[in-house]
Each structure stands twice: as structure tokens, then as C-alpha cells.
């Protein structure tokens, strides 16, 4: 780790939580590469396809309460 990085870590660690969160948000988004221009359209199409499956009765879901209760049992 460079001296600059160490200095930044010390200074940033002293910031209030909300400011550290802003810095973290910025840093995480700075790691994202170029976005696929077709990705949003592909997700929209996939969501529409899944909604059609549910509406047509070919796919069913489970109540959120049931799913969350199962996750709590499994990971508690």
C-alpha cells in the first residue's frame, strides 16, 4: 500500500459515517466498467417475460413472509 493510500485511509476513516458512505458509494461506482448498452433493454424484456409467465399461471410465487421466514430459519 502506498503512503498516499495509507494517508487517505486514515483521513477518510475519521469522517462521519454519512460522509464515509458517500465516499464508498463513489468508489464502488468508479470500479464499474463500461455498461452494456443493451443490458437495460435485456432486463426489461426478461422482466416482461417473467411477468407474462406469472399472469398466465405458468409460474407461481410464494408469499414474501414465507420466503423470509424460511431464510431466517436457514441463516439464523
N, C-alpha and C positions, 0 to 999 in steps of 0.2 A: 504494500500500500504506500502511495506517495505521501510526502509531507503535506501536500495540498489537500489530499483526500482526508487525512487524519485531522487536519485543522477544520475542514468543513464539517466533518462528523461531530467534532466537539462543539462547534458553534451551532450547528443545526439541532443537536441534542438538547441544547439549552433553550430552544424556542418553546413557546406554549404549544400544547397538543394540537390546537386547531391550525396553527401555522405549520407544524410538522406534517400534518395531514395534507395541507396544500402542497408542500414541497414533495411529499411522497406521491401525490396524485400526478404532479408534473413529471417527476422522474419516471414513474411507471409508464405514462403515456409517451414519454420520449423514447422508450425502448421499442415501441411499436414500429414495425417496418411499414412499408407502403401497404395500403389496404387494397384488397382486390376490388376493383370497380364493379364486378359482377356479384360480389358477396351479398350485398343488401337485397338485390333482386332475387338471388337464390334463396335466401332465408325467407323472404316474403312468399315465394312460391311454395316452400316447404311448409310454412305455417298455414297457408291456404289449403294445401293438400291434407294436412292433419286435421284441420277444422272440418273439411268435407268428409273425412272418414268418421269423425265423431258424429256429425249431423246425420250421416247415412246409416248409423248404427253398426258400422263395420269395426269400429274401435270404441272402447268404453274406458272410462276413467274410474278412479277411486276417489272418495271424498278426501279432501286435504287433511281433515282431522285424523282419518285412519292412517294415511301415509305418514303424517308427522308423529303419530303415536308409535307406529312401527319403528321409525328412525330413532325415536327416543329410547325405546326398549333395546334396540340393537346397539346403540352407541352410548348408553348411559353408564 
